[in-house]
Amino acid sequence: MNKTIYFEKYGTQNTDKIIEIVSERIKKGDLKTLVVASTSGETGVRFATAFQKKIDLLVVSDKEMKNEHKKKIKELGGKALDKTHLALHVEGMDKVRESYRTLGQGFKVAVEIVLIAADKNEIELFTDVISVGGTGRGADTAIIAKTTTSKEIFSSDKDKKLEIRAVLAMPLEKKWW
């Protein structure tokens, strides 16, 4: 059984603890992919350093990551995917996006990067992955989600729907942009 860790505050100060929580969960050996949000690539490098070849790592950013960070992620065995779309920021997804934000900005991001990675064919569909997001900078949320594309999020086929399988960690304090 998974245990959920709650942080009092959101933000980058939780990144090391998220790495520790994810590391413990990976030890079970049943998950083969870790997806991490990282705007500049800095957080991605921290995860790539911590999980060198222990798990398939995909670092996702809607912006262009710094070249030195992308290079380091790759050197450490991860993959960097930048300049992506924002799956929950398209027409018709406003209420969905805001609903996920009630659980925290990092939670919304963790869900969104799973959808982005699936939309870009960078992860296997309909499998469980660990996904890590943050609020502003760093990491403060970790979930386990069944992957799907943004078109299948509410599929009539129950085997294709997005599912949040577990919440490993999240902050209690929320940030409303």
N, CA, C and O of each residue as an XYZ file, in Angstrom:
708
protein
N       0.838     -1.188      0.000
C       0.000      0.000      0.000
C       0.876      1.241      0.000
O       1.910      1.286      0.666
N       0.455      2.233     -0.744
C       1.184      3.495     -0.799
C       0.751      4.406      0.330
O      -0.415      4.424      0.724
N       1.706      5.160      0.841
C       1.443      6.143      1.874
C       1.574      7.518      1.233
O       2.481      7.734      0.429
N       0.692      8.445      1.567
C       0.770      9.803      1.038
C       1.454     10.702      2.057
O       1.102     10.710      3.236
N       2.442     11.462      1.580
C       3.136     12.448      2.409
C       2.563     13.816      2.065
O       2.419     14.159      0.892
N       2.240     14.587      3.081
C       1.715     15.934      2.879
C       2.739     16.957      3.366
O       3.254     16.853      4.479
N       3.023     17.938      2.525
C       3.902     19.038      2.893
C       3.036     20.203      3.343
O       1.959     20.426      2.789
N       3.490     20.942      4.332
C       2.753     22.115      4.795
C       2.670     23.169      3.691
O       1.613     23.760      3.467
N       3.789     23.402      3.005
C       3.855     24.452      1.987
C       4.270     23.864      0.641
O       4.949     22.839      0.582
N       3.857     24.519     -0.429
C       4.278     24.131     -1.768
C       5.658     24.708     -2.042
O       6.095     25.631     -1.354
N       6.341     24.176     -3.037
C       7.566     24.813     -3.497
C       8.792     23.936     -3.559
O       8.776     22.750     -3.229
N       9.858     24.580     -3.999
C      11.121     23.916     -4.299
C      11.782     23.259     -3.091
O      12.568     22.325     -3.257
N      11.484     23.721     -1.889
C      12.093     23.144     -0.694
C      11.686     21.679     -0.500
O      12.284     20.974      0.313
N      10.684     21.225     -1.234
C      10.222     19.837     -1.123
C      10.898     18.896     -2.122
O      10.665     17.688     -2.079
N      11.721     19.422     -3.009
C      12.291     18.619     -4.090
C      13.082     17.423     -3.578
O      12.885     16.309     -4.064
N      13.970     17.621     -2.612
C      14.779     16.501     -2.103
C      13.903     15.414     -1.488
O      14.171     14.226     -1.666
N      12.870     15.810     -0.775
C      11.961     14.839     -0.168
C      11.174     14.089     -1.254
O      10.927     12.890     -1.121
N      10.784     14.782     -2.314
C      10.091     14.113     -3.434
C      11.020     13.073     -4.054
O      10.588     11.957     -4.343
N      12.285     13.421     -4.262
C      13.249     12.455     -4.806
C      13.334     11.231     -3.899
O      13.360     10.100     -4.386
N      13.377     11.444     -2.602
C      13.429     10.338     -1.626
C      12.164      9.471     -1.700
O      12.251      8.243     -1.695
N      11.008     10.101     -1.767
C       9.725      9.382     -1.839
C       9.645      8.557     -3.121
O       9.246      7.393     -3.094
N      10.025      9.168     -4.240
C      10.008      8.466     -5.515
C      10.994      7.305     -5.490
O      10.694      6.221     -5.990
N      12.150      7.527     -4.917
C      13.165      6.470     -4.810
C      12.626      5.265     -4.046
O      12.818      4.122     -4.462
N      11.965      5.519     -2.948
C      11.372      4.425     -2.162
C      10.319      3.680     -2.964
O      10.250      2.452     -2.910
N       9.503      4.408     -3.702
C       8.440      3.762     -4.486
C       8.999      2.946     -5.644
O       8.465      1.887     -5.972
N      10.059      3.427     -6.258
C      10.690      2.721     -7.371
C      11.251      1.364     -6.929
O      11.308      0.421     -7.718
N      11.658      1.278     -5.679
C      12.237      0.032     -5.158
C      11.281     -1.148     -5.262
O      11.721     -2.298     -5.270
N       9.985     -0.885     -5.340
C       9.021     -1.986     -5.491
C       9.212     -2.712     -6.816
O       8.857     -3.884     -6.939
N       9.773     -2.017     -7.813
C      10.123     -2.633     -9.076
C       9.000     -2.845    -10.076
O       9.218     -3.474    -11.112
N       7.813     -2.343     -9.800
C       6.681     -2.579    -10.696
C       6.435     -1.437    -11.682
O       5.590     -1.570    -12.567
N       7.142     -0.335    -11.554
C       6.979      0.812    -12.446
C       8.273      1.039    -13.209
O       9.360      0.996    -12.632
N       8.151      1.281    -14.515
C       9.376      1.419    -15.296
C       9.625      2.818    -15.846
O      10.658      3.060    -16.471
N       8.677      3.754    -15.619
C       8.835      5.097    -16.175
C       8.550      6.169    -15.131
O       7.606      6.073    -14.346
N       9.396      7.190    -15.150
C       9.248      8.371    -14.302
C       9.192      9.583    -15.221
O      10.084      9.787    -16.044
N       8.139     10.388    -15.078
C       7.966     11.606    -15.867
C       8.081     12.785    -14.901
O       7.401     12.825    -13.875
N       8.947     13.746    -15.237
C       9.213     14.878    -14.348
C       9.044     16.185    -15.115
O       9.571     16.336    -16.218
N       8.315     17.122    -14.535
C       8.176     18.459    -15.111
C       9.385     19.297    -14.711
O       9.814     19.282    -13.558
N       9.926     20.029    -15.683
C      11.077     20.883    -15.398
C      11.161     21.958    -16.463
O      11.543     21.671    -17.597
N      10.814     23.180    -16.127
C      10.773     24.254    -17.110
C      12.152     24.518    -17.718
O      12.302     24.508    -18.940
N      13.146     24.749    -16.884
C      14.494     25.059    -17.382
C      15.335     23.811    -17.597
O      16.324     23.835    -18.330
N      14.934     22.715    -16.950
C      15.721     21.489    -16.972
C      16.486     21.264    -15.681
O      17.025     20.178    -15.471
N      16.547     22.259    -14.816
C      17.309     22.152    -13.568
C      16.774     21.038    -12.671
O      17.547     20.218    -12.174
N      15.469     21.001    -12.461
C      14.874     19.938    -11.656
C      15.064     18.596    -12.352
O      15.292     17.582    -11.692
N      14.974     18.582    -13.669
C      15.210     17.364    -14.430
C      16.595     16.790    -14.194
O      16.757     15.576    -14.071
N      17.590     17.656    -14.132
C      18.965     17.213    -13.859
C      19.045     16.588    -12.467
O      19.716     15.572    -12.282
N      18.374     17.180    -11.502
C      18.397     16.621    -10.136
C      17.816     15.205    -10.119
O      18.347     14.316     -9.453
N      16.720     15.005    -10.860
C      16.114     13.674    -10.921
C      16.976     12.715    -11.737
O      17.113     11.545    -11.377
N      17.550     13.196    -12.822
C      18.425     12.345    -13.637
C      19.641     11.898    -12.836
O      20.083     10.756    -12.960
N      20.176     12.783    -12.024
C      21.312     12.450    -11.163
C      20.913     11.398    -10.131
O      21.664     10.458     -9.871
N      19.750     11.558     -9.557
C      19.282     10.633     -8.513
C      18.908      9.260     -9.060
O      19.044      8.259     -8.357
N      18.439      9.201    -10.305
C      17.886      7.946    -10.831
C      18.613      7.425    -12.065
O      18.008      6.783    -12.923
N      19.907      7.700    -12.151
C      20.694      7.258    -13.302
C      20.438      5.795    -13.624
O      20.842      4.899    -12.883
N      19.767      5.574    -14.727
C      19.523      4.238    -15.283
C      18.771      3.293    -14.342
O      18.745      2.086    -14.581
N      18.162      3.818    -13.285
C      17.347      2.997    -12.386
C      15.920      2.865    -12.902
O      15.200      1.931    -12.550
N      15.522      3.825    -13.748
C      14.166      3.869    -14.291
C      14.212      4.717    -15.559
O      15.058      5.604    -15.677
N      13.324      4.457    -16.498
C      13.242      5.304    -17.689
C      12.749      6.679    -17.253
O      11.669      6.803    -16.675
N      13.539      7.704    -17.531
C      13.217      9.060    -17.102
C      12.916      9.936    -18.307
O      13.696      9.997    -19.257
N      11.780     10.609    -18.254
C      11.404     11.593    -19.267
C      11.167     12.915    -18.558
O      10.317     13.001    -17.672
N      11.911     13.947    -18.940
C      11.759     15.287    -18.370
C      11.016     16.139    -19.399
O      11.421     16.215    -20.559
N       9.927     16.779    -18.966
C       9.025     17.493    -19.872
C       8.945     18.975    -19.507
O       8.833     19.341    -18.337
N       9.007     19.821    -20.550
C       8.851     21.259    -20.372
C       8.079     21.839    -21.550
O       8.287     21.437    -22.695
N       7.191     22.781    -21.265
C       6.515     23.470    -22.361
C       7.394     24.581    -22.929
O       7.120     25.100    -24.011
N       8.433     24.941    -22.211
C       9.399     25.949    -22.659
C      10.636     25.244    -23.220
O      10.715     24.016    -23.215
N      11.589     26.026    -23.698
C      12.861     25.450    -24.133
C      13.777     25.338    -22.926
O      14.090     26.339    -22.281
N      14.205     24.119    -22.624
C      15.127     23.905    -21.506
C      16.495     24.475    -21.858
O      16.847     24.606    -23.030
N      17.249     24.807    -20.834
C      18.626     25.258    -21.051
C      19.413     24.098    -21.661
O      19.285     22.952    -21.229
N      20.218     24.408    -22.659
C      20.968     23.374    -23.370
C      21.839     22.538    -22.447
O      21.919     21.320    -22.607
N      22.499     23.185    -21.474
C      23.371     22.427    -20.567
C      22.573     21.440    -19.720
O      23.073     20.368    -19.377
N      21.328     21.799    -19.380
C      20.485     20.885    -18.608
C      20.015     19.715    -19.469
O      20.028     18.568    -19.024
N      19.599     20.007    -20.706
C      19.174     18.930    -21.612
C      20.324     17.956    -21.848
O      20.127     16.741    -21.833
N      21.513     18.487    -22.062
C      22.697     17.654    -22.308
C      22.980     16.763    -21.090
O      23.261     15.574    -21.240
N      22.907     17.332    -19.908
C      23.195     16.575    -18.678
C      22.145     15.487    -18.460
O      22.490     14.367    -18.084
N      20.880     15.798    -18.689
C      19.810     14.802    -18.544
C      20.097     13.614    -19.454
O      19.990     12.462    -19.034
N      20.458     13.896    -20.692
C      20.768     12.831    -21.660
C      21.998     12.041    -21.243
O      21.999     10.812    -21.325
N      23.056     12.734    -20.791
C      24.277     12.059    -20.333
C      23.989     11.090    -19.191
O      24.634     10.048    -19.071
N      23.025     11.437    -18.364
C      22.676     10.615    -17.206
C      21.639      9.537    -17.537
O      21.165      8.829    -16.648
N      21.294      9.419    -18.815
C      20.407      8.339    -19.243
C      18.947      8.711    -19.377
O      18.118      7.853    -19.678
N      18.615      9.978    -19.159
C      17.228     10.416    -19.293
C      16.954     10.974    -20.673
O      17.843     11.043    -21.523
N      15.723     11.367    -20.880
C      15.313     11.991    -22.142
C      14.662     13.324    -21.803
O      13.879     13.418    -20.858
N      14.991     14.362    -22.582
C      14.423     15.692    -22.379
C      13.468     16.011    -23.523
O      13.833     15.914    -24.694
N      12.262     16.387    -23.176
C      11.232     16.746    -24.151
C      10.789     18.173    -23.834
O      10.123     18.417    -22.829
N      11.166     19.105    -24.698
C      10.805     20.502    -24.420
C      10.032     21.119    -25.572
O       9.834     20.505    -26.620
N       9.599     22.358    -25.344
C       8.784     23.125    -26.298
C       7.515     22.353    -26.671
O       7.145     22.273    -27.842
N       6.869     21.798    -25.673
C       5.669     20.992    -25.892
C       4.410     21.860    -25.814
O       4.464     23.041    -25.471
N       3.301     21.249    -26.136
C       1.995     21.876    -25.949
C       1.611     21.738    -24.472
O       2.258     21.002    -23.727
N       0.586     22.427    -24.063
C       0.032     22.287    -22.716
C      -1.337     21.627    -22.865
O      -2.315     22.277    -23.234
N      -1.390     20.347    -22.578
C      -2.575     19.534    -22.849
C      -3.832     20.022    -22.131
O      -4.938     19.840    -22.641
N      -3.685     20.631    -20.974
C      -4.857     21.094    -20.222
C      -5.149     22.579    -20.440
O      -5.969     23.163    -19.731
N      -4.482     23.184    -21.415
C      -4.688     24.598    -21.704
C      -5.298     24.808    -23.078
O      -5.139     25.874    -23.674
N      -5.988     23.808    -23.579
C      -6.658     23.928    -24.879
C      -8.150     24.176    -24.649
O      -8.668     23.976    -23.550
N      -8.810     24.608    -25.688
C     -10.238     24.902    -25.602
C     -11.007     23.700    -25.056
O     -10.799     22.565    -25.485
N     -11.883     23.968    -24.118
C     -12.715     22.927    -23.531
C     -12.137     22.271    -22.292
O     -12.804     21.453    -21.659
N     -10.895     22.619    -21.930
C     -10.247     21.964    -20.785
C     -10.141     22.868    -19.554
O      -9.527     22.478    -18.561
N     -10.726     24.061    -19.603
C     -10.597     25.002    -18.495
C     -11.080     24.426    -17.168
O     -10.382     24.532    -16.159
N     -12.251     23.824    -17.156
C     -12.799     23.283    -15.907
C     -12.012     22.070    -15.429
O     -11.852     21.866    -14.225
N     -11.526     21.275    -16.354
C     -10.695     20.122    -15.996
C      -9.412     20.622    -15.332
O      -9.031     20.141    -14.265
N      -8.754     21.584    -15.967
C      -7.509     22.148    -15.441
C      -7.724     22.729    -14.048
O      -6.945     22.464    -13.132
N      -8.771     23.514    -13.893
C      -9.035     24.137    -12.598
C      -9.409     23.102    -11.539
O      -9.110     23.286    -10.359
N     -10.055     22.028    -11.951
C     -10.382     20.953    -11.000
C      -9.110     20.308    -10.465
O      -8.996     20.061     -9.264
N      -8.164     20.038    -11.339
C      -6.892     19.463    -10.875
C      -6.146     20.442     -9.983
O      -5.473     20.028     -9.040
N      -6.255     21.732    -10.268
C      -5.574     22.727     -9.432
C      -6.113     22.754     -8.004
O      -5.407     23.197     -7.099
N      -7.335     22.297     -7.779
C      -7.842     22.263     -6.400
C      -6.998     21.319     -5.548
O      -6.973     21.436     -4.323
N      -6.315     20.397     -6.192
C      -5.393     19.500     -5.502
C      -3.984     20.075     -5.466
O      -3.099     19.515     -4.818
N      -3.775     21.183     -6.154
C      -2.493     21.877     -6.169
C      -1.969     22.062     -7.580
O      -2.253     21.264     -8.473
N      -1.200     23.123     -7.769
C      -0.593     23.382     -9.073
C       0.322     22.232     -9.479
O       0.328     21.828    -10.642
N       1.096     21.702     -8.530
C       1.980     20.573     -8.833
C       1.204     19.346     -9.267
O       1.668     18.587    -10.119
N       0.034     19.143     -8.696
C      -0.816     18.010     -9.077
C      -1.293     18.185    -10.515
O      -1.236     17.248    -11.312
N      -1.764     19.387    -10.843
C      -2.208     19.672    -12.211
C      -1.069     19.428    -13.192
O      -1.271     18.831    -14.249
N       0.122     19.887    -12.841
C       1.291     19.708    -13.701
C       1.632     18.224    -13.853
O       1.925     17.767    -14.958
N       1.595     17.477    -12.765
C       1.915     16.041    -12.826
C       0.960     15.299    -13.754
O       1.379     14.409    -14.494
N      -0.302     15.656    -13.719
C      -1.282     15.053    -14.629
C      -0.995     15.494    -16.065
O      -0.986     14.675    -16.984
N      -0.765     16.776    -16.244
C      -0.598     17.327    -17.589
C       0.616     16.747    -18.312
O       0.548     16.494    -19.515
N       1.721     16.534    -17.603
C       2.908     16.019    -18.295
C       2.730     14.561    -18.721
O       3.351     14.121    -19.688
N       1.896     13.818    -18.016
C       1.564     12.457    -18.465
C       0.824     12.539    -19.799
O       1.132     11.799    -20.734
N      -0.145     13.436    -19.880
C      -0.899     13.612    -21.127
C       0.006     14.081    -22.265
O      -0.092     13.581    -23.386
N       0.876     15.032    -21.978
C       1.802     15.545    -22.998
C       2.697     14.416    -23.504
O       2.837     14.229    -24.713
N       3.294     13.671    -22.594
C       4.199     12.584    -22.977
C       3.472     11.533    -23.814
O       4.034     11.003    -24.772
N       2.229     11.233    -23.456
C       1.435     10.264    -24.228
C       1.071     10.831    -25.597
O       1.142     10.126    -26.604
N       0.681     12.100    -25.634
C       0.347     12.742    -26.906
C       1.536     12.724    -27.867
O       1.355     12.617    -29.080
N       2.742     12.826    -27.328
C       3.966     12.865    -28.139
C       4.558     11.469    -28.364
O       5.652     11.339    -28.915
N       3.832     10.422    -27.937
C       4.307      9.035    -28.090
C       5.650      8.793    -27.414
O       6.472      8.026    -27.915
N       5.871      9.443    -26.286
C       7.133      9.298    -25.562
C       7.052      8.290    -24.418
O       8.075      7.918    -23.842
N       5.841      7.849    -24.090
C       5.661      6.836    -23.048
C       4.642      5.817    -23.539
O       3.824      6.094    -24.416
N       4.716      4.659    -22.960
C       3.784      3.592    -23.331
C       2.381      3.947    -22.836
O       2.207      4.397    -21.703
N       1.400      3.742    -23.687
C       0.018      4.061    -23.320
C      -0.583      3.011    -22.392
O      -0.256      1.826    -22.461
N      -1.469      3.484    -21.527
C      -2.301      2.648    -20.655
C      -1.471      1.810    -19.686
O      -1.828      0.679    -19.354
N      -0.360      2.387    -19.243
C       0.487      1.756    -18.230
C       0.665      2.735    -17.079
O       0.443      3.935    -17.242
N       1.052      2.243    -15.950
C       1.261      3.109    -14.792
C       2.670      3.700    -14.802
O       3.653      3.015    -15.082
N       2.731      4.990    -14.487
C       4.000      5.711    -14.379
C       3.969      6.561    -13.119
O       2.904      6.863    -12.581
N       5.150      6.940    -12.659
C       5.250      7.952    -11.613
C       5.388      9.288    -12.326
O       6.141      9.403    -13.292
N       4.668     10.290    -11.858
C       4.744     11.620    -12.446
C       4.971     12.644    -11.343
O       4.344     12.590    -10.285
N       5.881     13.582    -11.611
C       6.282     14.575    -10.617
C       6.075     15.973    -11.178
O       6.528     16.284    -12.279
N       5.391     16.808    -10.416
C       5.172     18.201    -10.782
C       5.533     19.119     -9.640
O       5.851     18.675     -8.537
N       5.481     20.399     -9.920
C       5.810     21.372     -8.888
C       4.987     22.629     -9.029
O       4.260     22.816    -10.005
N       5.112     23.482     -8.040
C       4.421     24.761     -8.008
C       5.471     25.848     -8.174
O       6.199     26.159     -7.231
N       5.552     26.422     -9.359
C       6.565     27.439     -9.624
C       7.886     26.807     -9.998
O       8.173     26.628    -11.181
N       8.695     26.465     -9.009
C      10.008     25.850     -9.229
C      10.116     24.580     -8.393
O       9.426     24.419     -7.386
N      10.990     23.688     -8.826
C      11.224     22.468     -8.068
C      10.069     21.497     -8.156
O       9.211     21.603     -9.032
N      10.060     20.546     -7.231
C       9.033     19.498     -7.215
C       8.379     19.440     -5.847
O       9.055     19.482     -4.818
N       7.038     19.341     -5.846
C       6.327     19.219     -4.566
C       5.176     18.216     -4.625
O       4.435     18.064     -3.653
N       5.024     17.533     -5.757
C       3.925     16.586     -5.919
C       4.405     15.374     -6.697
O       5.119     15.507     -7.691
N       4.009     14.190     -6.240
C       4.308     12.952     -6.966
C       3.061     12.078     -6.955
O       2.438     11.870     -5.914
N       2.709     11.572     -8.133
C       1.542     10.708     -8.274
C       1.914      9.475     -9.096
O       2.954      9.439     -9.754
N       1.057      8.484     -9.045
C       1.120      7.372     -9.979
C      -0.142      7.483    -10.819
O      -1.251      7.576    -10.292
N       0.044      7.471    -12.138
C      -1.087      7.621    -13.053
C      -1.010      6.595    -14.168
O       0.073      6.205    -14.605
N      -2.185      6.165    -14.620
C      -2.258      5.340    -15.821
C      -2.222      6.290    -17.008
O      -3.007      7.236    -17.079
N      -1.312      6.038    -17.935
C      -1.113      6.942    -19.054
C      -2.225      6.842    -20.087
O      -2.805      5.783    -20.328
N      -2.490      7.985    -20.679
C      -3.416      8.078    -21.807
C      -3.148      9.383    -22.519
O      -2.432     10.240    -22.001
N      -3.707      9.541    -23.681
C      -3.571     10.800    -24.416
C      -4.642     11.782    -23.961
O      -5.628     11.401    -23.331
N      -4.433     13.045    -24.290
C      -5.425     14.049    -23.902
C      -6.760     13.816    -24.610
O      -7.797     14.243    -24.102
N      -6.765     13.157    -25.759
C      -8.023     12.851    -26.453
C      -8.782     11.714    -25.784
O      -9.997     11.602    -25.947
N      -8.090     10.883    -25.045
C      -8.715      9.718    -24.410
C      -8.984      9.919    -22.917
O      -9.453      8.997    -22.250
N      -8.694     11.100    -22.389
C      -8.812     11.338    -20.947
C     -10.197     10.951    -20.400
O     -10.305     10.433    -19.289
N     -11.231     11.201    -21.173
C     -12.591     10.857    -20.763
C     -13.207      9.828    -21.705
O     -14.412      9.850    -21.954
N     -12.388      8.939    -22.221
C     -12.825      7.940    -23.195
C     -14.019      7.126    -22.685
O     -14.151      6.883    -21.485
N     -14.877      6.715    -23.605
C     -15.971      5.811    -23.232
C     -15.430      4.406    -22.972
O     -16.111      3.582    -22.361
N     -14.216      4.131    -23.429
C     -13.545      2.860    -23.159
C     -12.809      2.992    -21.833
O     -11.809      3.703    -21.746
N     -13.294      2.317    -20.811
C     -12.709      2.466    -19.470
C     -11.233      2.100    -19.413
O     -10.522      2.573    -18.526
N     -10.759      1.281    -20.323
C      -9.351      0.891    -20.342
C      -8.442      1.989    -20.889
O      -7.219      1.901    -20.775
N      -9.040      3.024    -21.483
C      -8.251      4.104    -22.073
C      -8.315      5.399    -21.282
O      -7.583      6.339    -21.593
N      -9.166      5.475    -20.272
C      -9.323      6.693    -19.484
C      -8.081      6.966    -18.628
O      -7.368      6.048    -18.223
N      -7.851      8.229    -18.371
C      -6.830      8.625    -17.406
C      -7.274      8.161    -16.027
O      -8.438      8.316    -15.655
N      -6.348      7.595    -15.277
C      -6.638      7.225    -13.882
C      -5.479      7.662    -13.012
O      -4.314      7.421    -13.331
N      -5.813      8.306    -11.912
C      -4.818      8.616    -10.888
C      -4.851      7.432     -9.932
O      -5.832      7.225     -9.218
N      -3.781      6.663     -9.925
C      -3.738      5.426     -9.129
C      -3.365      5.688     -7.674
O      -3.864      5.023     -6.765
N      -2.478      6.668     -7.462
C      -2.035      6.952     -6.101
C      -1.442      8.351     -6.042
O      -0.907      8.858     -7.028
N      -1.546      8.957     -4.882
C      -0.872     10.218     -4.601
C       0.236      9.885     -3.611
O      -0.032      9.468     -2.484
N       1.477     10.070     -4.037
C       2.612      9.769     -3.172
C       2.931     10.941     -2.253
O       3.283     10.750     -1.089
N       2.805     12.162     -2.787
C       3.087     13.362     -1.988
C       2.449     14.574     -2.640
O       2.326     14.662     -3.862
N       2.046     15.507     -1.788
C       1.485     16.771     -2.274
C       1.471     17.798     -1.151
O       1.445     17.427      0.022
N       1.488     19.085     -1.493
C       1.423     20.120     -0.461
C      -0.029     20.387     -0.045
O      -0.962     20.244     -0.836
N      -0.181     20.772      1.200
C      -1.499     21.169      1.702
C      -1.836     22.590      1.261
O      -2.977     22.879      0.899
N      -0.840     23.478      1.294
C      -1.036     24.858      0.857
C      -1.136     24.891     -0.666
O      -0.388     24.194     -1.353
N      -2.042     25.684     -1.187
C      -2.235     25.800     -2.636
C      -1.855     27.199     -3.084
O      -1.950     28.160     -2.320
N      -1.423     27.299     -4.337
C      -1.142     28.601     -4.933
C      -2.115     28.801     -6.075
O      -2.203     27.978     -6.987
N      -2.834     29.889     -6.016
C      -3.770     30.224     -7.088
C      -3.185     31.365     -7.873
O      -3.062     32.480     -7.365
N      -2.828     31.098     -9.093
C      -2.168     32.082     -9.945
C      -3.106     33.179    -10.192
O      -2.769     34.134    -10.892
